[in-house]
Amino acid sequence: MNKAIIVSQPSESVDLIEQTLKNSGFSTMIVSAGNEARQIIKNNSYLSLIIINTPLSDEFGQELAETASYETSADVILICTGDISAELENRFSEFGITVLTKPISRDMIIQNINQRNFSEIKESSEIMNQIDNMRLINRAKSVLMKYLKFTEPQAHRYIEKQAMNNRCTRRESAEKIIKTYEK
């Protein structure tokens, strides 16, 4: 599932954005301050979309948009009033930040979401999950080799056998092994 963060003060447009994203298959998170959004962006590498509805409670939002475009691979949409949208659009075009003019409509949001390709992000998150699984299984193998003096092939076979016998995934089997031997 694609993840999106909406950075905005409470308003009707936030509800519209959130509902539209949820209907498009996104899990959403809403924050009202730029500093709070920066913390989430820093700690969450799987974001697909960042929507900033200006002004925010602690800043305007253009600095946050720049930071988000530098530090993530997420698509960034900045929503602002018409009097400054042309200026920001020229400024942010080189960063890949989309600038939308208020008032926004549901169709405008859907059109901008449909223009983006989120399948690459989904694939990369699936790859990261596979890598995490491999790391955990290798750690469980190391635990078995250390405490039960198994060889690497024996440890591998043991994890697979436990997973089959307990009708669980190899990851779950590895987690149980680690929990049992490393307290």
N, C-alpha and C positions, 0 to 999 in steps of 0.2 A: 504494500500500500504506500502511496506517495504521501509525504509529510509536508505540511505547509504551516507557516507561522504568519499570523496577521498581527501587525503592529499598528494599533490605533486606539484612540480614546473611544469610549462607548458611544455608539450611534446606530441609527437604523441601517446605514450603509455597511457597518461591520456585520450585522445580522444577515444582510443580503449576501455579502461576500462569503461568510462562513457557510451558509446554507448551500450556496452555489458550489463551493468547493466540496462539501460533503456529498452532494449529488453527483459530483464528477469523480468520486472515489478517493478523495483526500482525507487524511486524518488531520485535524486542525488544532492549533493552539493559538490563543489570543492573549496578547500582552499590550499594555498601554504606554510603557516607557522604553526609550531607546536603550538605556543601560541594561534593563532586564532582557531585552531582545538580544543585545550583544553577548550576554552570558549564555543564553540558549544557543545562539549561533556558534559560539566557541565550543560548546560541549556537545553539539549534535551535528555530526557530519553527514547525516542522511536526509537533510532537508532538500526538498525538490523545488519549493516555491516560497518566496518571502514577499509579502504584500505589505507596503508601508502606506498608511492613510494619514497624510499630514494634516495639521500639526500634531505632534505627540505631546505628552504631558511634560517631558523634560527637555525637549529639543524640537527643531522643526522636522527633521527626518532625512534630509539629504545626505548628511554625514553618515548616518546609519546605512543608507542605500549604497554609498561608496564602500563602506567597510564590508557589507554583505557581499558585494560583487567581487571584492578582492579575496575574502577569506573563505568563500564557499563556491561550490559549483552550481548552486541553486539559481533559478531564474528570479530576478528581482523586478517587482512592479511598484512604482511610486505613484501615488494618487494625490493630486494637488489641485488648487484652484486655477482657473483659466488664465488669470493675469500673470502667473509665473510659469505656467506649464511649457510654453514655447521656449523660454530661456533654459529651463531644466532639461527639456528634451534635446536641445542642441548640445548642452554640456554633457549629458549622460549617454548619448548615442554611442560614443566610443567604448563605454564600459559595458554595453549590452543591457542597460537598465531601461525598461519600458516605462514611459511616463503617460499616465492617463489623467484626463481632465474631469473634475467634478462638475456636475453630478454624474455618477456612474450608474450603469444599468446592468441588469442580469446578463443580457446579451453581450455587452461589452466584456464582461468578465469571462463568459464562456468562450467568446472569440479569442481572447488572449490566452486562455488555457489551452485551447485546441491547437494553437499555433506552435506550441512547445512540444518537444519530444522527451517524455519522462521515462521511456523504456530503458534508456541507458542508465539512469539512476537506479531503476528497479533492478537491472542486471547487476550493477556494481554492489548493491546492498545484498543481493543473493550470494555473490562471490564472497563478500565479507563474512556472511554467515557461514559459508562452507569453510573458510579459513579459520574462523573461530572454533568450529567443530573439530577441525583437524588439530588445532593447538590443544584443545581440551583432551582429545583422545591420546595425543602424544604425551601429554602430561600424566594421564592415567597409566600409560605404558611405563613411563619412568617410575612412577610410584610402585607399580607391580615389580619392576626389575629391582628396585631398591629394597623393598620390604619382603618380597616373596622369592627373590633371586631368580625371576623368570628371565629367559632370553627375550629379545625383542619380538621374534615370531610367536613365542609362547604367549607373551603379553597381548599381542594383537589377537590371537586366536581366542584367548580367554575373554577379552572384551566383547568380541563378536558372539561368542557362545552365551555369555551372560545376557546380551541383548536379545538373542533369540529365545532363550529360556524364560526370560522375564517379560517377553513381548513388549520391548521398549526399543528406543533408538540407541545407536552406539553412543551418542552423546549422553543420554540419560544413564546408560551403564557406566560410562566414564565418570560422570558426576558422582555416582554412588560409590565408586571405587575411591575416588579422591576424598570424599567425605569420610569414608570408613578408615582410611589409613593416615590421613593428614588431619589431625584434630588440633 
